[in-house]
Amino acid sequence: MHTDVLVIGTGLAGLSYALQLSQRKPKTNILLISKRDLMEGNTKYAQGGIAVVSNFKSDSYAQHAQDTIAAGSAENNPRVVDFVVREGPSCLEELIAWGANFDKEGKQLHLGKEGGHSANRIVHHKDQSGLHVLTTLIDKVRSLHNVTLLEKHTLVDLITDHHLGEQGGNRCYGAYVISKDDEKILKLTAQVTILSTGGAGQVYENTTNPSAATGDGLGAAYRAKVRIKNLHYVQFHPTALYPKIDGATFLISEAVRGAGAYLRNEKGVRFMEHYDDRMELAPRDIVSRSIYAEVQQQKHPFVFLDLSHLDSKTVRDQFPTILASCQQVGIDVFKEGIPVYPAAHYFCGGIDVDDHSQSSMAGLYAIGECSHTGLHGANRLASNSLLEALVFAARAAAHSVEFMDENPLPNSFFEKIPQWNGTEDISNEKNESIQNLRKQLQTLMAQYVGIEKSHQSLEVAEDRLHDIYMATKALYQENKLTPQLTTLRNMVSVSYLIIKQSQEAKENKGVFYNLDYVN
Ligand SMILES: Cc1cc2nc3c(=O)[nH]c(=O)nc-3n(C[C@H](O)[C@H](O)[C@H](O)COP(=O)(O)OP(=O)(O)OC[C@H]3O[C@@H](n4cnc5c(N)ncnc54)[C@H](O)[C@@H]3O)c2cc1C
């Protein structure tokens, strides 16, 4: 299959890119693929909303920029922060023009508040912002004639000069993907390839990310020698619901603390006063580490989020999904605290890109959570990731139009690219081993590369990951490639990069915390 633009990932980043590109160049053929159904990815689960300066009486671009840089421990790129906060309002307007509705107070947008924000600036759709935006954009994309949607197809590898047997070239020509239903590997060639594959929280045992968030774009980019940066900045969300629901970790949005909920330890003490003046609304790294520290000193593996003192109507209106999930596990939030603990949530680093989302490989762009733009620094400010996806999707669309106009390749060129040269006809009886290795890797990362690390823990992690790598390699060489196996291969690569970049980090910043650097 050949297309002008191949977009791998149908979250907010991939979909808004496709819409932006279609507005600029309506005749461009765009092929969008997703690993599962179109909906499944981190965007669907985003509750809080999008951080955008909207009320210029109580807020300003400078304040939003300052909050972003304070959360990111000044490891952010200030120029990127500046243009992202300034371009936020026009991206929001576009999102509304595409059909999205956000909660209002009278005629104005209702603006929520979250940790680390000095003003109310979170635009939201109840506590289902991601789900609402995603369904709106999918409807809009489906109405476009230039867009083809291909579900249940998993990226295997990017197609680069390496596949043409050419040394020294540095351009991407599409990707090999594997279909979930018949496990056939397809060659998808394109003038421009967009990675919008989302996060990689699944490399950890406890994560707010859905099971598809395995860092596949990062793994494929790493194999193609594309530059990847800051993977050691893994953000843990302080308040995931304990216990899991149907094996998945459910997030209790930061907006609940923004609305005034308290964190209490098992003795009922509001412990954040011992850690930070901003109390429950301190940045996520501080709240997560504080919970981690409290849990070390008590019997229960969780603390409590208490919202019993809040107005019940407000709670019901603003947090219907959270209420329903708590009810599902038998918690009456008006009478008792919600048990919560930190879980891996967001990757601040990723595929390193420039101001237009271009990676270090020509023709390859990365947008959304799989990218590293410089916005987040060492810690992402709450609700800045949907904003980042929107702003960089628009920028990538503008730039990729120019790139295609200036660097077109003839169709005959793509015909030279070989079909996937894999071991298609050998047996595949190793699904159980793949599952076991995936679990081993998740436990290893949680134990040794979690909220707190040390030189020794990273060394142990490196050693044990090597064993998992060797076992995965053997499976890969002896078995037919399956979506599960290619996913495991990516999880191993991402874990390796997190460990390596953690070892290279020489000081504690933001979410990165090595006990050997304390004091
Ligand atoms: C529970 C939760 C709550 C959050 N709340 C907020 C919030 O309130 N505000 C905020 O700003 N951010 C929030 N975030 C973060 C935010 O949702 C994500 O960073 C953002 O949605 C990422 O969008 P994306 O388009 O980059 O990726 P995703 O939405 O994760 O989409 C990734 C896409 O890539 C596809 N894909 C992945 N691997 C492959 C592959 N190998 N082959 C083909 N396709 C593939 C998936 O199928 C999916 O379509 C939250 C995250 C979670 C998990």
The ligand as a MOL file (V3000), in Angstrom:
LIG
                    3D

  0  0  0     0  0            999 V3000
M  V30 BEGIN CTAB
M  V30 COUNTS 53 58 0 0 0
M  V30 BEGIN ATOM
M  V30 1 C -5.6880 8.0520 32.8020 0
M  V30 2 C -5.0380 9.2190 32.1060 0
M  V30 3 C -5.4860 10.5010 32.3330 0
M  V30 4 C -4.8950 11.5920 31.6800 0
M  V30 5 N -5.3970 12.8390 31.8760 0
M  V30 6 C -4.8860 13.8680 31.1590 0
M  V30 7 C -5.4640 15.1670 31.2280 0
M  V30 8 O -6.4570 15.3830 31.9010 0
M  V30 9 N -4.8880 16.1580 30.5030 0
M  V30 10 C -3.7830 15.9650 29.7300 0
M  V30 11 O -3.2990 16.9140 29.1060 0
M  V30 12 N -3.2410 14.7340 29.6310 0
M  V30 13 C -3.7650 13.6900 30.3120 0
M  V30 14 N -3.2150 12.4540 30.1920 0
M  V30 15 C -2.1300 12.2530 29.2400 0
M  V30 16 C -2.7170 12.2890 27.8410 0
M  V30 17 O -3.9540 11.6200 27.8280 0
M  V30 18 C -1.8060 11.6440 26.8380 0
M  V30 19 O -0.5050 12.1120 26.9760 0
M  V30 20 C -2.3040 11.9510 25.4310 0
M  V30 21 O -3.6490 11.5780 25.3050 0
M  V30 22 C -1.4630 11.2170 24.4290 0
M  V30 23 O -2.0710 11.3480 23.1730 0
M  V30 24 P -1.3820 10.6750 21.9310 0
M  V30 25 O -2.2510 10.9690 20.7860 0
M  V30 26 O 0.0290 11.0590 21.8990 0
M  V30 27 O -1.3990 9.1180 22.2760 0
M  V30 28 P -2.5770 8.1000 22.5820 0
M  V30 29 O -3.8460 8.7710 22.8560 0
M  V30 30 O -2.0710 7.1710 23.6170 0
M  V30 31 O -2.7550 7.3210 21.2270 0
M  V30 32 C -1.7750 6.4230 20.7940 0
M  V30 33 C -2.2660 5.7650 19.5370 0
M  V30 34 O -1.1830 5.0090 18.9830 0
M  V30 35 C -1.6450 3.7250 18.6200 0
M  V30 36 N -0.5050 2.8120 18.6810 0
M  V30 37 C 0.3170 2.5480 19.7190 0
M  V30 38 N 1.2370 1.6400 19.3580 0
M  V30 39 C 0.9860 1.3330 18.0650 0
M  V30 40 C 1.5500 0.4390 17.1450 0
M  V30 41 N 2.5890 -0.3360 17.4330 0
M  V30 42 N 1.0120 0.3550 15.9060 0
M  V30 43 C -0.0620 1.1040 15.5660 0
M  V30 44 N -0.6390 1.9860 16.4050 0
M  V30 45 C -0.1260 2.0730 17.6320 0
M  V30 46 C -2.7350 3.4040 19.6190 0
M  V30 47 O -3.5730 2.4090 19.0770 0
M  V30 48 C -3.4110 4.7800 19.7130 0
M  V30 49 O -4.3070 4.9300 18.6520 0
M  V30 50 C -3.8010 11.3650 30.8300 0
M  V30 51 C -3.3540 10.0690 30.6040 0
M  V30 52 C -3.9720 9.0040 31.2290 0
M  V30 53 C -3.4720 7.6210 30.9690 0
M  V30 END ATOM
M  V30 BEGIN BOND
M  V30 1 1 1 2
M  V30 2 1 2 3
M  V30 3 2 2 52
M  V30 4 2 3 4
M  V30 5 1 4 5
M  V30 6 1 4 50
M  V30 7 2 5 6
M  V30 8 1 6 7
M  V30 9 1 6 13
M  V30 10 2 7 8
M  V30 11 1 7 9
M  V30 12 1 9 10
M  V30 13 2 10 11
M  V30 14 1 10 12
M  V30 15 2 12 13
M  V30 16 1 13 14
M  V30 17 1 14 15
M  V30 18 1 14 50
M  V30 19 1 15 16
M  V30 20 1 16 17
M  V30 21 1 16 18
M  V30 22 1 18 19
M  V30 23 1 18 20
M  V30 24 1 20 21
M  V30 25 1 20 22
M  V30 26 1 22 23
M  V30 27 1 23 24
M  V30 28 2 24 25
M  V30 29 1 24 26
M  V30 30 1 24 27
M  V30 31 1 27 28
M  V30 32 2 28 29
M  V30 33 1 28 30
M  V30 34 1 28 31
M  V30 35 1 31 32
M  V30 36 1 32 33
M  V30 37 1 33 34
M  V30 38 1 33 48
M  V30 39 1 34 35
M  V30 40 1 35 36
M  V30 41 1 35 46
M  V30 42 1 36 37
M  V30 43 1 36 45
M  V30 44 2 37 38
M  V30 45 1 38 39
M  V30 46 1 39 40
M  V30 47 2 39 45
M  V30 48 1 40 41
M  V30 49 2 40 42
M  V30 50 1 42 43
M  V30 51 2 43 44
M  V30 52 1 44 45
M  V30 53 1 46 47
M  V30 54 1 46 48
M  V30 55 1 48 49
M  V30 56 2 50 51
M  V30 57 1 51 52
M  V30 58 1 52 53
M  V30 END BOND
M  V30 END CTAB
M  END
